[in-house]
């Protein structure tokens, strides 16, 4: 498979960084491997975002429980006075 890259000068540093990142001296191989890495990282990002949202939801529920506890505790303390 052949890949044509236009404006090689414009992308030179990115391509060199990608070659180093993927441990490939051949541009085409580095681009393909970089593409697979991008897909994998994208999937990991989605998983992390879902876990983050779940944690935020759990924290919100816990804050609500604590708030309800404090409200009822204060109400009980005021009724005892």
Secondary structure as UniProt FT lines:
FT   HELIX           8..22
FT   HELIX           27..80
//
